Amino acid sequence: MKKRPRRSRFLFSIAVGSIFFVLTILFLPPETKDIFTYAQSRHSESGGFIARVNTTFSSLAHTGHLLLAQTLGANAAEYDQNTSGKKILINMEAKHVTLLLNDYTIGVLPILHIADDTTPHAPVTGMFSSVKKEREHFSSFLRAWFPYTTSLSENMFIHAPVVGGERGTFVLSEQDARSVYVFADSDTDVVIVKGDKDDLNSGKQTKVYVTDESVGIPEISAEAYLVADVETGEILLSKNTTVSLPIASITKLMTALVSKNKLNQYHLITLLPEAFHVPYAETGGLREGDEIQIREILYPILIESSNSAAHALALYAGYDAFLSEMNSTAKKIGMRTTHFSDPSGVSSGNTSTAEDIFSLIQYLYNNERDILNITRLPSKETLTYHWENNNRFVHLENYLGGKTGETTAAKQTLVSLFNMKLSEFESRPIVIVVLRSDQRESDVLRLYDYLREAVYFATTKE
């Protein structure tokens, strides 16, 4: 067989490579094509904005981007994809964002606007990571959609201009915001400095709640209430939090906790007649003589607030011993002024404070979240029973659990846990407790709306 001349083979290889290059460009993702087009335009505008990057197309495809590069009179170093990766440097004094790939500058983008210190999106110097990217982000605080958004922390983000003038932390042109959006990854390091000589170690970053004092506190019918972050323990709003009041069926959270800690959840309970000697004994659909597993009886207790189910559980364990364990457990988890007289909450002797109820929710959230998960179920069905949740918040997507209660002495009580978006990109687990309320759901919603309007979870520097 006759061999093809070396020159022909060389030309053939070039032709195949060129076809491969063109086809690859045609099938690049739209965002990468945008960067390519943008890089070409910046090169023609600046008379040499694109640096010489000594690499192959395969390495460019591997990174997922066509590189922006800065020469501006300087020679670009050779690209080495085995060095330190991506970084974003934001210089507030110079008002520019610098994109670095493996420690080489590939883009310097002017900042059009920086938020001032009076806004919840005010920038803080320090080191961060881009935690989220959104082609369009809706700001619940500024009530606007922001294109090409790259978040830097809870309330700091880069974005393109918005029609109407609403502005977040750093505003870039649409092309430049899009470049950052394409460049950044979930773990990209971000450094924000005031100027070239800024000392990043001059202060410790911390996350704090900031309240807009111009927003008025709503009228609440409850005699006592508390709003707090379950994870940080910070109380955001409160009234009479140490006043001891009847708590009604909030009691059943402790009943479930003692059951989980002390009883074999797979043992069967036979429902004795004494279990039905309580008000509203029919709630839960249980019948005298029924047999039910302990783990299963927690559903009517927590979903339908069945008094007979709670009493059946205590009778099975030994009524006095079970109550003693409820009171002992309360003290162990920090409920210092709480007292239980029965396992259901029908007695006015079941008393606690808003602070103690908060301690209970904290404990459940950190140690027995399964109990809270039961309380958020809209319904539960077994072969024998069907239970419907009587809590109006169970259909909210961000509801994490809680318990209602109502007696003459306690009036209306309610503890609710929500996953609330109190920063631009992070949600917080917030508990709302209301005791002796005339309108418990309305009280909770008023406090909830106040938080959304007036309270921000932000990063600051000590």
Secondary structure, 3 states (H helix, E strand, C coil): CCCCCHHHHHHHHHHHHHHHHHHHHHCCCHHHHHHHHHHHHHHHHHCCCCCCCCCCHHHHHHHCCCCCCCCCCCCCCCCCCCCCCEEEEEECCCCEEEEEECCEEEEEEECCEECCCCCCCCCCCEEEECCEEEEEEEECCCCEEEEEEEECCCCCEEECCCCCCCCCCEECCHHHHHHHHHHCCCCCEEEEECCCCCCCCCCCEEEEEEECCCCCCCCCCCCEEEEEECCCCCEEEEECCCCCEECHHHHHHHHHHHHHHHCCCCCEEECCHHHHCCCCCCCCCCCCCCEEEHHHHHHHHHHCCCHHHHHHHHHHHCHHHHHHHHHHHHHHCCCCCCECCCCCCCCCCCEECHHHHHHHHHHHHHHCHHHHHHHCCCEEECCCCEEECCCCCCCCCCEEEEEEEEECCCEEEEEEEEEEECCCCCEEEEEEEEEEECCHHHHHHHHHHHHHHHEEEEEEEC
